[in-house]
């Protein structure tokens, strides 16, 4: 076991009323819903309440560019901390605009958009819930959960059209009670690198507040490990105000969808800028 893994296994919190953080529960004390059963890890996670999750994206230094070497170094950090590769994963996000309808006016065809139709709609297809689709109206602070066929319904109704489609593709790693997923972000049918994303889950806790201190300390150790690579940038986590979307402290898949939608909005704003 390397030095960083030992730190995480043996770290005792100095703050009052905050539990010890470790990568592993002792087997005899592992809560029943976190014990390994003879099924896949994905099945285990779906059977329980979703664990608290942070999304962290790569923020390059001024003048620096994205490249695949950064992704490789990030995966190497996960393995150096004792992470075990646990397969591939893919999540997709979409940016929609309403379809303008043609109307006859003064002998000419004009395009018209219903005034009450939101101008922006984000969609998210999560790797851990392939049968579901999440829609986010950011300005209205609404997040909806629907069947995976929902995009086809919108297409048949000719209500919205996808203008941007981004896929997150990469590997996932298990580090005891943590799950890390590191992925490149590329447009659909393209290999042009648009970003690097990392998901971090702390499986024993679903409360966002109760998991915050543990996530912060894990993030600090991750940044310290990555800093040794002297890469031109760092991972950052942007806090989301989930209460604005009517979401509670107990983490859900809607929380993940909101985090992805906010990141896409920030990416599009930076491109416009």
N, C-alpha and C positions, 0 to 999 in steps of 0.2 A: 504493500500500500504506500503510495507516495505521500509527500508532506502535506499537500493540500487536502487529500482525502482524510488524513489523520486529524487535521484541524477540524474538519466538518464533523467527523465522528465523535470527537472529544470535546467540541466547543460547549462551554457552559456559559449561559447568559449572565451578565452582570446586572442587567436591568431587573427590577423586582417584578414578580408575577409573570415572567415570561419563561416558557419551558426551554429545556435543553434542546438544541438542534442536532440532529444526526442524520446520516444517510440511511441508516437502517434501524428498525425496531428489533430488539431481541425477539427471537422466534416465539417464545412462550408468552410474550406480552403484546404481540402484534394484534391490533383489533381485528375481529373476524372479517370485516369487509375489506381489509387490506392484505389478508393472507393470500398467498398464491394458491390458486386452484388449478386442476389439470385442464385449463383452458387457455386461450390466448390472452395476452395482456390487454388487447383492445376490448375483449368481452368483459374482463374484470372491471375496466373503467366505465363501460356502459352500464353495468349492473348496479353501480353505486351512483350517488350524487356526484356531479362533476366537481373535480378538485379546483381550488383557486388557481388561476393562471395569469401570468404576465406575458404580454407581447413586447418584445424589444427589437428595435430595428437598428441597422448599422447606419451610423452618422459619420460620413467621411470628413476629414479635415478640409479646410478651405483649399481649393485647387486640386484636391485628390480625386481620383476616379475609382469606381467600383471595378473589381476584377475577381476572377474565380479563385485566386490565391487566398483572398480574405476568407472566403467560404471554407476552403480546405484547412486553413489555420484554426478557424473557429471549431470545426469538427475535431481537429487534433487536440484542442483544449478540452473538449468534452471527454475524450478518451484518456487524456493525461490526468483528469480528475477521477478516473476509475469508471467512466461511463461505458456501458455495454451496448453496442449497436443492436437495435431492436426493429430493424426493417425500415422501409421507406414510407413516406407520407406525402399527401398532396391536398392542399386547400385552394379553392378558387374564389376570387372576388370579382364583382362586376359593377360597372357604373352605367346606369341607364339614363336616357333622356326620353321624354314623351314624344310620341310620333304625331307630327302635325298633320291634320287632315285637310284635304283640298275642298274648298267650297266655291260655288259659282257666285260671283259678285260683279255687277256692272259689265257682264259679258266676258269676264276674264276669270281664270282660275287663280285662287289665292289660298295660301296655307294658313290655317287657323288652329290655334291651340286653346283647348278649354281653359278658362281662367282659374278654375278651382283644382286643376291637376298639378301636383307638385312637380317642379322642374328637375329635381334630382332624386334618383332612387338608387340605393346601393344594394347589391345582392351578395350573399356569402354561402358557399357550399363547403361545409366543414368535413375534414377527413374522418372525424370520429362519429359523425352522424350522416352517413351517405343517403339515408332516406328522407332527409329534411332539407329545407331551403329557408334561409333567413333574409328578410327584406328590411332595410333601414331607411327611414325618411329622416335625414339628419336635421333639417331645419325644423321639422315638426316634432322632433324627439320621440319618434315612434319606432319600435322594433317588432317585427311580426315573424311568426314561425309558421311555415306551410309545408306541404308535401313537395318532394323533390321535382315534381312535374310542373311546379308553379311557373317557371320561365316559359314553358311551352304554352301555358294558358295565356300569358301576356302576349306571346307572339301571335296566337290565334286571334286574340281580341284586338290586335294591332294598337295596343295602348302605349307600350314602351319598347325601345330598342337599345340593346347593349352597345355602348360606344367604346368602352374600355373593358378588356378582360385580362386579368393577371392571374398567373398560376404560381403557387408556392410549392416547390418540389425539393425534397431533401431526405435526410435521415433522422431517425429518432433514437434517443439514447436513454437508458435507464441508469440512474445513479441512486440506488437505494429507494428512498421515498420520493425522489425527484424524477420528473420526466423532462427531458430537453428535446426539442425538435428544432433543427437548424435547416434552413432552406434558402435557395435562391428564388428570387422573384423575377419572372419573365413573362412577357406578353404571350397571348395565345398564338400558337403556330410560329413562334420566334424564340431565339436563344439570346436575345439582347438582354443583358442584365440590368434590371431596374431597381433592385434592392436586395438586401439580405435580411431575413427575419428569423427571430428565435422565439419559440414558445417555451415557457418554463412553468411546470406544474408542481405543486407540493401536494402529493396525494392524500396525506392524512387529514387535511383541512379543506372545508368548502367555504368557510367564512373569510371574506376578503380582509376584514380588519384583523382578525386573529392571525392570519398568515402573513400580514404585512412585514413584521419585524424579521421573520424567518426569510422571506423573499429578499429583503434589503441586505441581510448578511450574506445570503447566497450570491446576490448580485455583486457585492463588494469583492468576494473571493473570486468570482468569475472575472471581473474587471482586472483584478490583480494578476491573475493567471494570463489573461490575454495581453496585458501591458508588456509582458516579457517578450512578446513577439514583435514589438515595435511597429505595429501596423498603423497606417495613416487614417486613424479614426477610432471610434468606439461604439459600443452598443448603448442605446439610451431607451428608457422606459418613460412613456408619457402617460400620466395619470388620466383616467377617464372618469367623468362625472356620471356614473351609472344611474344615480337617482333621477337625473333629468329625463331618463328614458323609462322611468317607473320600475327600475330593477332594484332588488333588495341586496342586502349584504351577503346572502347565500348565492354562491356562484352558480351560473347556469350557462347553457350554450349561447343564449342571447347575449351574455356579457362578452363572449369571445367575438361574436359577430359585430358588436358595437366597436370593439377595439380595432378590428380589421377595417371597418368602414371609416373610422376616424383617421387611421393611418393612410388609407387611400386618398382621403380628402386632403391631407397634409402633403402627400406626394404630388397630387395634381396642382395644388397651390404653388409648390416650389418650382414645378415645371413652367407654370405660367409666369412666375416671377423671373 
